[in-house]
């Protein structure tokens, strides 16, 4: 099943020009390209699984402790997954992605209305960056930031105020506070 999803993602990225911006003179190595890739994955997976009666993940959230351990070990860090149930977002699980040649985790939540929201985590050395909001095509919004040598992105249909409020909750959890 994972192979089929990987193939579908690869085909989706190759066949959908709106997933990754194609701007003359730019390359995927420019700063912020990882955000483009994360948004692309989100769009593809959302389209593939829209209307399916199963989570949008490869690793289910049946056992949160094992889920945290698995993704933490893949990212080589301690990882506590934020509980966003008070915001109406149910943890579905996660999947591993390859972004800019590095392993990344994409943790999926599902809103009560069925709208998916992804929390993506990518090792990313460099200066800390404050959260930046971007509105993308197809009704997708992204809020991304970097802290403690990791890049984070919240991707979904939620508006800017909602994503900023969620980031305010998840950032301390992810930092281990």
matplotlib code that plots the C-alpha trace (Angstrom):
import matplotlib.pyplot as plt

x = [0.0, 2.8, 4.4, 1.1, 0.8, 4.5, 3.8, 0.6, 2.5, 5.2, 2.8, 0.7, 3.7, 4.7, 1.3, 0.0, 1.7, -0.1, 1.5, 5.0, 5.5, 7.4, 9.0, 11.7, 15.2, 14.3, 15.2, 14.1, 17.3, 16.2, 15.3, 11.7, 11.5, 10.7, 7.5, 6.6, 7.2, 5.2, 2.2, 2.5, 2.4, -0.6, -2.5, -1.8, -2.7, -5.8, -7.0, -6.1, -7.9, -10.8, -14.0, -12.2, -13.4, -9.9, -7.2, -4.9, -1.8, 0.6, 1.1, -2.1, -2.5, -3.9, -1.0, 0.2, 3.3, 4.5, 3.7, 5.8, 8.6, 8.6, 8.6, 11.0, 13.5, 13.2, 13.9, 16.6, 14.9, 12.4, 9.0, 5.7, 2.8, 0.4, -3.1, -5.4, -8.7, -9.8, -9.5, -11.7, -8.7, -8.4, -4.9, -5.0, -1.4, 1.5, 3.7, 7.3, 8.2, 11.5, 11.8, 15.0, 16.6, 15.9, 13.5, 10.5, 7.4, 3.9, 1.5, -2.1, -5.1, -8.7, -11.2, -14.8, -15.9, -13.5, -10.9, -7.3, -4.5, -0.9, 1.9, 5.2, 8.5, 11.9, 15.4, 16.6, 19.7, 20.0, 18.6, 15.3, 12.5, 9.2, 6.0, 5.2, 1.8, 1.2, -2.1, -1.6, -3.8, -6.6, -7.7, -4.5, -2.9, 0.5, 2.1, 5.8, 8.7, 12.0, 13.3, 15.9, 17.3, 13.8, 11.4, 7.7, 4.7, 1.0, -0.9, -4.6, -7.7, -7.8, -7.5, -4.5, -5.8, -6.6, -3.2, -1.4, -3.4, -2.6, 1.1, 1.0, -0.1, 2.1, 5.4, 6.0, 5.0, 7.4, 10.2, 9.7, 8.4]
y = [0.0, 2.4, 1.7, 2.6, 5.8, 6.7, 6.1, 8.1, 11.0, 10.9, 10.9, 13.6, 15.8, 15.2, 15.7, 18.7, 22.0, 23.8, 21.7, 23.0, 26.5, 26.7, 30.1, 30.8, 31.0, 29.3, 25.8, 23.6, 24.4, 27.9, 28.8, 27.9, 25.2, 22.7, 24.5, 24.1, 20.4, 20.0, 21.9, 19.7, 16.5, 17.8, 18.6, 15.2, 13.2, 15.2, 14.7, 10.9, 10.2, 12.7, 10.7, 7.6, 6.1, 5.8, 8.0, 10.0, 8.3, 5.3, 5.0, 5.1, 7.0, 3.9, 4.1, 7.7, 6.7, 4.4, 7.0, 9.6, 7.1, 6.1, 9.6, 10.8, 8.1, 8.9, 12.6, 11.8, 13.7, 13.4, 14.1, 14.8, 15.1, 18.0, 17.1, 19.4, 17.8, 21.0, 22.7, 20.1, 18.4, 14.6, 13.0, 10.5, 9.4, 10.3, 9.5, 9.9, 12.1, 13.0, 16.7, 18.4, 15.0, 14.7, 12.6, 14.6, 13.7, 14.8, 14.4, 14.4, 15.8, 15.8, 18.6, 17.8, 18.9, 16.4, 18.9, 17.6, 19.6, 18.6, 19.4, 18.8, 18.6, 18.7, 18.8, 22.3, 23.8, 27.6, 30.7, 30.5, 32.2, 33.6, 32.1, 33.2, 32.8, 32.0, 31.5, 28.9, 27.8, 25.4, 26.9, 25.7, 27.9, 27.3, 28.7, 27.8, 28.6, 27.3, 26.8, 24.6, 23.3, 22.1, 23.5, 23.3, 23.9, 23.8, 23.1, 23.1, 25.1, 26.8, 30.6, 32.6, 33.4, 29.7, 28.5, 31.1, 30.1, 26.4, 27.2, 29.0, 25.8, 23.3, 25.3, 24.8, 21.2, 20.5, 22.4, 20.2, 22.9]
z = [0.0, 0.9, -2.5, -4.3, -2.3, -3.1, -6.8, -6.7, -5.0, -7.5, -10.4, -8.7, -8.3, -11.9, -13.4, -11.4, -12.3, -9.5, -6.8, -7.0, -8.4, -11.6, -11.7, -14.3, -12.9, -9.6, -8.3, -5.6, -3.7, -2.9, 0.7, 1.4, -1.2, 1.5, 2.2, -1.5, -1.3, 2.0, 0.5, -2.7, -0.6, 1.3, -1.9, -3.4, -0.3, 0.3, -3.3, -3.2, 0.0, -0.3, 0.3, 1.6, 4.8, 6.3, 7.7, 5.5, 6.9, 6.7, 10.5, 12.5, 15.7, 17.5, 20.0, 20.4, 22.5, 19.7, 17.1, 18.9, 19.4, 15.7, 14.3, 17.0, 16.1, 12.4, 13.1, 15.7, 18.5, 21.3, 20.0, 21.7, 19.4, 20.2, 21.3, 19.3, 20.2, 22.1, 18.7, 17.1, 15.4, 15.8, 15.5, 12.6, 12.5, 10.2, 7.3, 6.4, 3.5, 1.8, 1.5, 0.1, 0.3, 4.1, 6.0, 7.3, 9.3, 8.4, 11.2, 10.1, 12.0, 10.8, 11.7, 12.6, 9.1, 7.5, 6.5, 6.9, 8.6, 8.5, 10.9, 9.1, 10.8, 9.0, 10.3, 9.2, 10.5, 10.6, 12.2, 14.0, 12.0, 13.2, 11.7, 8.2, 6.7, 3.0, 1.1, -1.7, -4.7, -4.1, -0.8, 1.0, 3.7, 5.3, 8.4, 8.7, 11.0, 12.2, 15.7, 17.3, 14.0, 12.8, 10.3, 11.1, 8.9, 9.5, 6.2, 5.7, 4.9, 8.2, 8.1, 9.2, 12.7, 13.4, 12.1, 14.3, 17.3, 16.7, 16.2, 19.5, 21.1, 19.2, 19.3, 23.0, 22.9, 20.0, 21.7, 24.8, 27.1]

ax = plt.figure().add_subplot(projection="3d")
ax.plot(x, y, z, "-o")
ax.set_aspect("equal")
plt.show()
